[in-house]
Amino acid sequence: MGTVTPLGEFEQLILLAILHLGDEAYAVTITNEIEARASHSVSTGAVYTTLNRLEEKGYLRSHRGDSRPMRGGRPRRLYLVEPDGMDALQSSISVLKRMSAGLEPLLGEV
């Protein structure tokens, strides 16, 4: 296991979307998943930039999927969360839980 660097909020959303999507995690579906679940619009460019950064950190792995006629025969780039990415995500979620513990009267049920 490598050193876990803290994740930004958008990096967390990307990793969570990939986990939700499983074998169908590519830039367009990741964007759609975040928009549906987080209820705010997402720039596709920001998704690509963050995917590249997470892959450079070793938190993601990508591979080319099958060619698609609707994409002019070009394959999609599919993403999987690596073990270090899971560690980083679990660490981030743990920190948020610890920081919000006891603040339910102020924050409501989160």
N, C-alpha and C positions, 0 to 999 in steps of 0.2 A: 504494500500500500504506500502511495506517495504522500507528500505533504498536502494537506487539505487547505486550499486558499478560500477565503470567504466568497460567497456568491452574492452577486447583486440580485435585486428583485426580479429583473427581467430574465436573468440566467436561471433563476429558480423556476419561473413560469415556463421557460423553454424545456427544461429537464422534466418538469411535471407533465407537460403536454406530450412529450415523447413517450413517457411511461404510459400515459392514457392511450396513446395511439398504437403502441406495439409495433407490429410489422408494417403499418401504414404511415409511419412518421417520416414525412418529407416536408420541405419548406412550406408548401401551400396548406397541407393539412395541419401542420404545427400552428401556422398563423390563424387558421380557422378555429382550431381548438382553443387557443388563447382568447380570441375574440368572443367565442361562445361562453367560455367558463369565467373569464375575468371581466366580461362586459365592457370592454373598451377596444377601440381600434388599434391595430398594430401595423407598423410599416414592414412590408416584406423585406426591404433593405436592412432594417434593424434585425430581423430574424436571421437573415443570411450572415450578417456581421457577427452576431452572437453565436450562431452555430459554428462558424469558423474559429472564434475565440475559444469556445468550449472544447472543440476538437484539438486545438493547439495545447490546451491545458491537460489533455488526456482524459477529459470527462465524457467525451463522446467518441464514437467511431462511426464512420460513414462508409457506405458501399453503393455501388450502382445497382439499381433494380433492373427489371425487365424493360425492354423498349415498349413504348406506348404509341399506337397510331395517332392518337389525339395530340401527341407532342411531336409530331413529325418524325417519329421513330427514335427520338432521343429517350434514353433511360432516365428515370428519376434517381436522385441521390437520397438514399434512405439512411436514417440515423438510429443508433442504439446507444443507450447509456452504459458507460463502462463502470466497473466497480469503484474507481476513484470518484466518478460523478455521483454515484449513489452515496458514497461516504460524505461528499461535500453537501449534497442535498439533505441528508439526514442530520448533519451537523447544523446546517442553517435552520432547519425546522425545529431542532432541539433548542437552539438559542432563542428563536421567536417564542416558543412555548414557555421557556424559563422567564423571559422578559415580560410576558403578558400574564403570567400566573399571579393571581390575586387582584388583577385589575378588572375582573368581570363587572363589578358595580359601575365602573367608568366606561368600559368598552362594550358591555353587553356580551352575549354569547358569541364567541368568534370561532 
